[in-house]
Amino acid sequence: MFSKFAKHTFRLKFAKQFRGIQTFANQHQRSLRRSNVNLQSYRAFSVKNVIVPNMGDSISEGTLIEWSKQPGEYVYVDDIVAIIETDKVSIEIRAEEAGKVTEHFCGIEDTVEVGGNLFAVDTSVAPPASKLEPTPAPQTPAPAAPASTPTPASQAAPTPTPPTSKPPTPVPSPVKPVAGSRGESRVKMTRMRKTIARQLKDVQNTLALLTTFNEVDMTNLMKVRKVYQDEFVEKHGVKLGFMSPFLKAVQVAMLEQPILGAHVEDEHIVYKDYVDIGVAAATPNGLVVPVVRNVETMNLAEIEKEIKRLAGLAKNNKLALEDMRGGNFTISNGGIFKNVFGTPIPGSTQQSALLGMHGVFDRPVAVNGQVVIRPMMYVALTYDHRIIDGREAALFLRKVKACVEDPVRFALDL
């Protein structure tokens, strides 16, 4: 009786142990399967599609003009991968995560839409060994060579060649004609150039444009620059140019003739209680107009600093859409190209007037009944005759002329 009970107890104990072993094995198999799934998921989700980012208000698409990184190349965070040209600016697409570029989803000159796939990057790939910091090995002193034995040139350590950066993609330009040649060349218009052409034609078709002219004697302003330039640079860190007095003169004149800063919208005249002046600048990619904002709150030094900042961004193709948005007046300085005379045109139907500056040339003028030689500049004011009459335009331009010819007016608030 006792032996049968013992055998039964042993069988139960053995069965329980066997079930425990089997349960452990099943759990181990499930764990392995989960790890394989996780590994596969990790490998699958390490490849990420980078989409075309939001490029600004009212911009839904652009043209891909350059791939800076090709499939198979490794990119680090903030590396430039592609450049997209929009209607107003060129935008650099930078890598937000490091990894290897695996695929391009579009080609050069393709139109890309905001939110569409641009390229794919595998973030699980380690950086190339050449980019890793090598661990310095313990250096052992090398035996000194005999003084009488010169070291052969072939045994000298080769000088490492610095890596060369990829040159920027040049802007397409027409082929220079050869003497006697009668060939032709076609260069596709960039998106920015097409936008400029469309906007200027819209302005011409919408605004009733009229231009009035005057001339400015630059003698006093040039004398002020010559006398105070060194002190101005020492205190403010920028040079006193012609642009800041003209911007300030426009702001002063606009206080007396606010219609020059207004525009037509839906059968209404929209007035603004601030003065934002665009400064037209020529770049290799086309004409851009960065805006100096709230000129009414700035002095000449502050205006010069802002113009210098915006000019630097334009030169390096770093202008953002926010830098060019808005503006209720524009100044175009053709004088830097030695223009003598011209009739400028506003670049947008959201503005009603534009001042054109020209070159400064010595000309004979009558002063107090005497003919003298003075440095003179022609200025031109183009305006929308639908809301600006000739009287307002003439008085505005005379005020600009008075302020520039007598810079003391800025100090006296006249």
C-alpha positions as CSV (number, residue, x, y, z in Angstrom):
1,M,0.0,0.0,0.0
2,F,2.8,2.3,0.9
3,S,4.8,1.5,-2.2
4,K,1.9,2.2,-4.5
5,F,1.4,5.6,-2.8
6,A,5.1,6.4,-3.2
7,K,5.1,5.5,-6.9
8,H,2.0,7.7,-7.5
9,T,3.6,10.6,-5.7
10,F,6.7,10.2,-7.8
11,R,4.8,10.1,-11.0
12,L,2.9,13.3,-10.1
13,K,6.1,15.1,-9.1
14,F,7.9,14.0,-12.3
15,A,4.9,15.1,-14.5
16,K,4.9,18.5,-12.8
17,Q,8.6,19.0,-13.4
18,F,8.2,17.9,-17.1
19,R,5.4,20.4,-17.6
20,G,7.6,23.2,-16.1
21,I,10.4,22.4,-18.4
22,Q,8.0,22.3,-21.4
23,T,6.5,25.7,-20.3
24,F,10.0,27.2,-20.1
25,A,10.9,25.9,-23.5
26,N,7.7,27.4,-25.0
27,Q,8.3,30.7,-23.4
28,H,11.9,30.7,-24.7
29,Q,10.6,30.0,-28.2
30,R,8.1,32.9,-28.0
31,S,10.8,35.2,-26.8
32,L,13.0,34.3,-29.7
33,R,10.2,34.9,-32.1
34,R,9.5,38.3,-30.5
35,S,13.1,39.3,-30.8
36,N,13.2,38.4,-34.5
37,V,10.1,40.5,-35.1
38,N,11.6,43.4,-33.2
39,L,14.8,43.1,-35.2
40,Q,13.0,43.0,-38.5
41,S,10.8,45.9,-37.4
42,Y,13.9,47.9,-36.4
43,R,15.5,47.2,-39.7
44,A,12.4,48.1,-41.6
45,F,11.7,51.3,-39.7
46,S,15.3,52.5,-39.8
47,V,14.8,53.6,-43.4
48,K,12.9,56.9,-43.3
49,N,11.3,58.9,-46.1
50,V,12.1,62.6,-45.9
51,I,9.3,64.7,-47.3
52,V,9.3,68.2,-48.9
53,P,8.9,70.6,-46.0
54,N,6.6,73.6,-45.7
55,M,8.3,76.3,-47.7
56,G,6.2,79.3,-46.6
57,D,2.7,80.7,-46.9
58,S,1.1,80.4,-50.4
59,I,3.9,78.2,-51.7
60,S,2.8,74.6,-52.4
61,E,5.5,73.5,-54.8
62,G,9.0,74.1,-56.1
63,T,11.6,72.8,-58.6
64,L,14.4,70.6,-57.5
65,I,17.6,72.2,-58.9
66,E,20.3,70.2,-57.1
67,W,21.1,67.0,-55.3
68,S,24.0,67.6,-52.9
69,K,24.0,63.9,-51.7
70,Q,23.7,60.9,-53.9
71,P,22.3,57.4,-53.0
72,G,25.0,55.5,-51.1
73,E,26.5,58.6,-49.5
74,Y,26.4,59.2,-45.8
75,V,24.9,62.3,-44.4
76,Y,25.3,63.9,-41.0
77,V,22.8,66.1,-39.2
78,D,22.4,69.5,-40.9
79,D,24.2,68.4,-44.1
80,I,22.6,69.9,-47.2
81,V,21.0,67.1,-49.2
82,A,19.0,69.0,-51.9
83,I,18.1,72.5,-53.0
84,I,14.6,73.4,-54.1
85,E,13.9,76.6,-55.9
86,T,10.5,78.3,-55.2
87,D,8.9,81.3,-56.7
88,K,10.8,83.6,-54.4
89,V,13.9,81.9,-52.9
90,S,16.0,78.8,-53.1
91,I,15.6,76.5,-50.0
92,E,18.3,74.2,-48.7
93,I,16.9,70.8,-47.5
94,R,19.1,69.6,-44.7
95,A,19.3,66.2,-43.0
96,E,17.6,66.0,-39.7
97,E,19.1,62.6,-38.8
98,A,22.4,61.0,-39.7
99,G,22.5,58.0,-42.0
100,K,23.0,56.7,-45.5
101,V,20.9,58.1,-48.4
102,T,19.2,55.1,-50.0
103,E,16.9,56.6,-52.7
104,H,15.9,59.7,-54.5
105,F,12.2,60.0,-55.3
106,C,12.6,62.7,-57.9
107,G,15.2,64.1,-60.4
108,I,16.7,67.4,-61.3
109,E,14.1,69.9,-62.7
110,D,11.2,67.9,-61.3
111,T,8.4,69.8,-59.7
112,V,8.0,68.7,-56.0
113,E,5.0,69.4,-53.8
114,V,5.0,70.1,-50.1
115,G,4.4,66.9,-48.2
116,G,5.7,64.6,-51.0
117,N,8.5,62.1,-50.6
118,L,11.9,63.6,-51.4
119,F,14.5,61.1,-50.5
120,A,15.1,58.1,-48.1
121,V,17.8,57.7,-45.5
122,D,18.8,54.6,-43.5
123,T,19.5,55.8,-39.9
124,S,20.8,52.4,-38.8
125,V,24.0,52.7,-40.9
126,A,27.1,53.7,-39.0
127,P,29.2,56.6,-40.3
128,P,32.2,55.6,-42.6
129,A,35.4,54.7,-40.8
130,S,37.2,57.6,-42.4
131,K,35.0,60.0,-40.5
132,L,35.4,58.3,-37.2
133,E,38.0,59.6,-34.7
134,P,40.9,57.2,-34.7
135,T,42.1,56.1,-31.3
136,P,45.7,57.3,-30.9
137,A,48.1,54.3,-30.6
138,P,51.0,54.5,-28.2
139,Q,53.9,55.9,-30.0
140,T,57.3,54.3,-29.7
141,P,60.4,56.4,-30.4
142,A,61.8,55.6,-33.8
143,P,65.6,54.9,-34.0
144,A,67.4,58.0,-35.1
145,A,68.8,57.8,-38.6
146,P,72.5,58.4,-39.2
147,A,73.2,62.0,-39.8
148,S,75.2,61.2,-43.0
149,T,72.3,59.2,-44.5
150,P,69.7,61.5,-46.1
151,T,66.1,60.3,-46.0
152,P,64.9,59.4,-49.5
153,A,62.1,61.5,-50.8
154,S,60.1,58.4,-51.6
155,Q,60.1,57.4,-47.9
156,A,58.7,60.7,-46.7
157,A,55.2,60.7,-45.3
158,P,52.7,61.7,-48.0
159,T,51.0,65.0,-47.4
160,P,47.3,64.3,-46.8
161,T,45.1,65.9,-49.4
162,P,42.3,68.0,-47.9
163,P,38.8,66.9,-49.0
164,T,37.4,69.1,-51.7
165,S,33.8,70.3,-51.3
166,K,31.4,70.0,-54.2
167,P,31.1,73.3,-56.1
168,P,27.7,74.9,-56.2
169,T,25.6,74.4,-59.2
170,P,26.1,77.4,-61.5
171,V,23.1,79.3,-62.7
172,P,22.4,78.6,-66.4
173,S,23.7,81.4,-68.6
174,P,23.6,81.9,-72.4
175,V,26.6,80.9,-74.4
176,K,28.8,83.8,-75.3
177,P,28.6,84.4,-79.1
178,V,31.7,83.8,-81.2
179,A,32.6,86.3,-83.8
180,G,31.1,85.2,-87.1
181,S,28.9,82.6,-85.6
182,R,25.1,82.6,-86.3
183,G,24.1,79.9,-83.8
184,E,21.4,80.0,-81.1
185,S,21.1,78.7,-77.6
186,R,18.1,78.0,-75.4
187,V,18.3,78.3,-71.6
188,K,15.2,77.4,-69.6
189,M,13.8,80.1,-67.4
190,T,14.2,79.4,-63.7
191,R,11.1,79.3,-61.5
192,M,12.1,82.6,-59.9
193,R,12.6,84.3,-63.2
194,K,9.2,83.1,-64.5
195,T,7.6,84.4,-61.3
196,I,9.2,87.8,-61.6
197,A,8.0,88.0,-65.2
198,R,4.5,87.1,-64.3
199,Q,4.3,89.5,-61.4
200,L,5.7,92.4,-63.4
201,K,3.2,91.8,-66.2
202,D,0.4,91.6,-63.6
203,V,1.5,95.0,-62.2
204,Q,1.6,96.5,-65.6
205,N,-1.9,95.2,-66.4
206,T,-3.4,96.2,-63.1
207,L,-1.9,99.5,-62.0
208,A,-2.2,102.8,-63.8
209,L,1.5,103.6,-63.8
210,L,2.9,107.1,-64.1
211,T,6.4,108.3,-63.4
212,T,7.6,111.8,-62.3
213,F,11.2,112.9,-62.0
214,N,13.4,115.3,-60.1
215,E,17.1,115.7,-59.4
216,V,19.0,115.8,-56.1
217,D,22.1,117.8,-55.3
218,M,24.3,115.3,-53.4
219,T,26.9,117.9,-52.3
220,N,25.9,118.2,-48.6
221,L,25.3,114.5,-48.1
222,M,28.7,113.7,-49.6
223,K,30.3,116.3,-47.4
224,V,28.6,114.8,-44.3
225,R,29.9,111.4,-45.2
226,K,33.4,112.7,-45.8
227,V,33.6,114.6,-42.5
228,Y,31.9,112.0,-40.2
229,Q,32.5,108.7,-41.9
230,D,35.4,107.6,-39.6
231,E,33.5,108.5,-36.4
232,F,30.4,106.8,-37.7
233,V,32.2,103.6,-38.5
234,E,34.0,103.6,-35.2
235,K,30.8,104.0,-33.2
236,H,28.3,101.9,-35.2
237,G,30.5,99.4,-37.1
238,V,29.0,100.2,-40.5
239,K,29.6,102.8,-43.1
240,L,27.2,105.6,-43.9
241,G,26.0,105.1,-47.4
242,F,23.4,106.7,-49.6
243,M,20.6,104.2,-48.9
244,S,19.9,105.0,-45.3
245,P,19.3,108.8,-45.9
246,F,17.0,107.9,-48.8
247,L,15.0,105.4,-46.8
248,K,14.7,107.9,-44.0
249,A,13.7,110.6,-46.4
250,V,11.0,108.4,-47.9
251,Q,9.7,107.7,-44.4
252,V,9.6,111.4,-43.6
253,A,7.8,112.2,-46.8
254,M,5.3,109.4,-46.3
255,L,4.2,111.1,-43.0
256,E,3.0,114.1,-45.1
257,Q,1.7,111.9,-48.0
258,P,0.5,108.6,-46.5
259,I,-1.3,107.7,-49.8
260,L,2.2,106.8,-51.2
261,G,2.3,103.8,-48.7
262,A,-1.3,102.6,-49.4
263,H,-2.6,100.2,-52.1
264,V,-5.9,99.2,-53.7
265,E,-7.6,96.1,-52.5
266,D,-11.2,95.1,-53.4
267,E,-12.4,98.6,-54.2
268,H,-10.8,99.9,-50.9
269,I,-7.7,101.9,-50.2
270,V,-5.6,100.2,-47.6
271,Y,-3.5,102.6,-45.4
272,K,-0.8,101.4,-43.1
273,D,0.5,103.1,-40.0
274,Y,4.0,101.7,-40.4
275,V,6.7,102.1,-43.0
276,D,8.3,98.9,-44.4
277,I,10.6,99.7,-47.3
278,G,11.8,97.0,-49.7
279,V,15.3,97.4,-51.1
280,A,15.7,95.8,-54.5
281,A,18.9,93.8,-54.9
282,A,20.2,91.9,-57.9
283,T,21.5,88.4,-57.3
284,P,22.7,85.7,-59.7
285,N,19.4,83.9,-59.4
286,G,17.2,87.0,-60.0
287,L,15.9,90.1,-58.4
288,V,15.0,89.9,-54.7
289,V,13.5,92.6,-52.5
290,P,14.3,92.2,-48.8
291,V,12.3,94.5,-46.5
292,V,13.6,96.9,-43.9
293,R,10.7,97.0,-41.4
294,N,9.5,99.9,-39.2
295,V,11.8,102.5,-40.7
296,E,9.9,105.1,-38.7
297,T,11.5,103.8,-35.5
298,M,15.1,103.6,-36.8
299,N,17.9,106.0,-37.1
300,L,20.5,106.1,-40.0
301,A,22.9,103.7,-38.2
302,E,20.1,101.1,-37.5
303,I,19.0,101.3,-41.1
304,E,22.5,100.8,-42.4
305,K,23.0,97.7,-40.1
306,E,19.8,96.2,-41.3
307,I,20.6,96.8,-45.0
308,K,24.0,95.2,-44.4
309,R,22.5,92.2,-42.8
310,L,19.9,91.7,-45.6
311,A,22.6,92.3,-48.3
312,G,24.7,89.5,-46.7
313,L,21.8,87.1,-46.8
314,A,21.0,87.9,-50.4
315,K,24.6,87.5,-51.5
316,N,24.8,84.1,-49.9
317,N,21.4,83.0,-51.1
318,K,20.2,82.8,-47.5
319,L,17.2,85.1,-47.6
320,A,14.0,83.6,-46.1
321,L,10.5,84.3,-47.3
322,E,9.9,86.3,-44.1
323,D,12.7,88.6,-45.1
324,M,10.9,89.6,-48.3
325,R,7.2,89.4,-47.3
326,G,5.2,92.6,-47.2
327,G,6.6,96.1,-47.7
328,N,4.5,99.2,-48.6
329,F,7.2,101.0,-50.6
330,T,10.3,100.0,-52.6
331,I,13.6,101.7,-53.5
332,S,15.6,100.5,-56.4
333,N,19.2,101.8,-56.6
334,G,20.4,101.6,-60.2
335,G,23.2,104.0,-59.3
336,I,25.5,101.1,-58.4
337,F,25.4,100.2,-62.1
338,K,26.0,103.8,-63.1
339,N,22.5,104.2,-64.5
340,V,21.8,107.8,-65.6
341,F,18.1,107.7,-66.0
342,G,15.2,105.2,-65.8
343,T,11.6,104.5,-65.1
344,P,11.2,101.8,-62.4
345,I,8.2,99.6,-62.0
346,P,6.7,98.2,-58.7
347,G,7.2,94.5,-58.3
348,S,3.8,93.8,-56.7
349,T,0.2,95.0,-56.9
350,Q,0.3,95.3,-53.1
351,Q,2.4,98.5,-53.5
352,S,1.5,101.7,-55.2
353,A,4.8,103.5,-55.5
354,L,8.6,102.9,-56.1
355,L,11.5,105.3,-56.0
356,G,14.3,104.8,-58.5
357,M,17.8,106.1,-57.6
358,H,20.4,106.6,-60.2
359,G,24.1,107.3,-60.6
360,V,25.8,110.5,-59.2
361,F,27.5,112.5,-61.9
362,D,29.1,115.9,-62.0
363,R,26.9,118.3,-64.0
364,P,26.7,122.0,-64.5
365,V,23.7,123.5,-62.5
366,A,22.5,127.0,-61.7
367,V,23.0,128.0,-58.1
368,N,22.2,131.6,-57.0
369,G,22.5,132.8,-60.6
370,Q,25.8,131.1,-61.1
371,V,26.7,128.0,-63.1
372,V,28.6,125.6,-61.0
373,I,29.6,121.9,-61.1
374,R,27.7,119.7,-58.6
375,P,27.3,116.0,-58.0
376,M,23.8,115.4,-59.2
377,M,21.4,112.4,-59.1
378,Y,18.2,111.9,-61.1
379,V,15.4,110.3,-59.1
380,A,12.2,108.8,-60.5
381,L,9.0,108.1,-58.7
382,T,6.7,105.6,-60.3
383,Y,3.2,105.4,-58.8
384,D,-0.3,104.1,-59.2
385,H,-2.3,106.9,-60.7
386,R,-5.6,105.3,-59.7
387,I,-5.2,106.5,-56.1
388,I,-2.2,108.8,-56.2
389,D,-2.6,112.1,-58.0
390,G,0.2,114.1,-59.6
391,R,0.1,116.7,-56.8
392,E,0.8,114.1,-54.0
393,A,3.5,112.4,-56.1
394,A,5.3,115.8,-56.8
395,L,5.1,116.9,-53.2
396,F,6.4,113.5,-52.0
397,L,9.4,113.6,-54.3
398,R,10.2,117.3,-53.4
399,K,10.2,116.3,-49.7
400,V,12.6,113.4,-50.4
401,K,14.8,115.8,-52.4
402,A,14.8,118.4,-49.6
403,C,15.7,115.9,-46.9
404,V,18.6,114.3,-48.8
405,E,20.0,117.7,-49.9
406,D,19.9,119.0,-46.3
407,P,20.6,116.0,-43.9
408,V,20.3,118.4,-40.9
409,R,16.6,118.0,-41.4
410,F,16.8,114.4,-40.0
411,A,18.4,115.7,-36.7
412,L,15.8,118.6,-36.4
413,D,12.9,116.4,-37.4
414,L,11.8,118.7,-40.2
